[in-house]
Amino acid sequence: MKEKLSQEDKPEKKVKRREFLKVAGLTVLGLAVEACAPRSVTKFFEKGTVESEESKQELIKDYYSQINEMRSDLEKVLSEKTLEGQEKARKFFQERYQSVMPAMLDVAFYLKKDDPQLEAVKDLYDILQKVSLHGLMYAHLQENGEYEKDKELFQLKRDHYFEENHFMVDSRDFVPHGNEIEDEEIDPRLYLAEGSNYIVQPEIRERLLAFLEDHPGFLKDSKTKEFKKLLDSPSIREKCQQRGLRLAEVYSIIKAIIKYQENDDNNQLSEDLVAEKLFEQRKEFGKYEFLSEKTKNVIVMSGFDYRTGYDFEDQVGITSLAKAANVPDENISVIDGKEGETAVENLHTQIANSSGQTVLWLEGHGSLDGKHMAVNKEVKLKVSQIAEALIARLLKTKDPETCKDLTIGFEACFSYDITNNIMTEMERVYRLKAQRELDVPFEEISLPKVITSSYEASWSTHSAAVIGQPIAKYAEYIQAIKQEGKLLGKFFLREIQPRCYVGGDMAFFNNTQKGQILEISSSARPKTREMMAAAQ
C-alpha cells in the first residue's frame, strides 16, 4: 500500500523525501535554497509512468536540465577539500535537493530500461558520489528490492569506475544487509584472485586461489556467517551510522569485533562492548597529527621494484604529503633502496638518531612469512633490523615513551604480518639489550603507531602508494592537506582506507597502552587482555 506524500496535492506514493533526510540523521539547516524539480520529473514521480513518446522526451530533457543544475552547484561547494568541507558540501546538497532527489532517482532508474550503458544512472551517481550521497542510489535499489536481484544494476559496484566509490558510501545513507553482499566484499583478496582484471596470468591466479585455500581468513564459512550476522545487527548498524562511517570502515569494524571475540576465551566481550572501545580508539587515532609543522623527522625507505624497474617513491609521493602538511624540507629524508645494504645501514642510523614526532614510511615487497621486505632484488630489510633500530632510538633518548611519538607506515604485501613480527622482535631485543640499562620492564615502554597497507595474510594491490589513486585524486588530497595544514589520523580512516579497500584492506594500530599496540580496525589478531584492559 502506498502512503501519501507530505504535499496534499500529490497522489499516493511511498514517501522518499522524508527518508532522504532521515537516513542522514540531519534536518534542514537553512544552508541552501531548496530546488524545485522540473514539471515533467515531478509528474513522473507522481504517476510512475509517461503517457507518450513525446512526454518521455520531455522527461529526458528535464532530467538532464536538472543534472546540469546540480553540476553547476557542485562547482560552488567543492572548493574545500578537507573532511569538514566535504561534510558541508554534503549538507548543502541534502538541503537543496531534498524534494528533488526522490523524483530524480525514480527517473534515473526508469530511463535505464532503454539505456544499456546506464548513462542516466551514472550521470546522477557521478554527482552524488562527489558529495558523499551516492549511497542514496543503493538505498533506492534496496528499497525497491532490486539491489540484490537486478544484476545489471548490481554491477554499479563492479564496474571499475565505481568499485572504489562503492566502499566510500556513507553508512547514514546505505548499509547492505548480510544476504546482499558477496564474499569478495568481505575479503577483497578474493576480488583480486577471482574477479579482477588486475591479474591476467592464469598461473598466478591459480596460485592466489590456492593461497586462499590455505589462508581462508574471512572466507571461512563460520566467519562469513558471523560477519553477515553482525552486519545485520541493529545495534552495530546504528553505532556506525551515528558516526557516519563509510562502508569500508563498517566492514573493518565488524572484522575487528569478530577477531576480538574469537580470542575471548571467557566470553566476556559482547559485540557492543568491543564496538564502543574500538570507536574510542578510532577517535583518539583520528585526532592524532601524523604530519604537521611539529613533525621532526619523515624517514622514507623507497624500495626499488626490480620487476617493473620503477622506484616506489615515483608512485608514492609521501614527501609531497609531508610538505603539504607544512613539514620543513630539512626534516624529510628519502633513502634510495637501490643502494642496497648501504640503504639499510642508513635507515638504522636515521631511526636511531631520531627523536620527537617521527614518521617512518617503508615501501617495498613484503615476504609471505612476514619476516622481511625486499629493498631491491638482492637486499632484504629484515624485521629484526627494524626492531634493532627502534630499540637503538630508545637507548639513545633513554626515554621509555620515545616511540609514542613515532608512526610506522608500510606499503607492502603482508605488512600486517610484518608488524606483528616487528613487535615480537622488539620485545626480544629490548629484554636482551635495553631493559637492564633503562631499568623499565617492556610492559612499561611505549610502542609506535602503525599503519599497514594490507591485513593478515594478505597482499596489497592498490599500487605501491599510500594513496593508490589517479593523479587527479592525489592532487585533491594534497589540496585537502594544505587547507587543513596537517595530516590527521581521521584522513587515513575516512579517505584513504575506503579508497584502498578493493586492493587490500588496511589496518591501523594505536599505541594508547604501554607495552602493546591495539588494533582498531580490519582483521585484528590481538590478545584478549588488550581489549579487556581498554574496557576497564
Secondary structure, 3 states (H helix, E strand, C coil): CCCECCCCCCCECCCCHHHHHHCCCCCCCCCCCCCCCCHHHHHHHHHCCCCCHHHHHHHHHHHHHHHHHHHHHHHHHCCCCCHHHHHHHHHHHHHHCCCHHHHHHHHHHHHHHHCCCCHHHHHHHHHHHHCCCCHHHHHHHHHCCCCCCCHHHHHHHCCHHHHHHHCCCECCCCCCCHHHCCHHHHCCHHHHHHHCCCCCCHHHHHHHHHHHHHCCHHHCHHHHHHHHHHHCCHHHHHHHHHCCCEHHHHHHHHHHHHHHHHCCCCCCCCHHHHHHHHHHHHHHHHHCEEECCCCCEEEEEECEECCCCEEHHHHHCHHHHHHHCCCCHHHEEEEEHHHCHHHHHHHHHHHHCCCCCEEEEEECEECCCCCEEECCCCCEEEHHHHHHHHHHHHHHHCCCCHHHHEEEEEECCCHHHHHHHHHHHHHHHHHHHCHHHHCCCHHHCCCCEEEECCCCCCCCCCCCCCCCCCHHHHHHHHHHHHHHCCEEHHHHHHHHHHHHHHHCCCEEEECCCCCCCEECCCCCCCCHHHHHHHHC
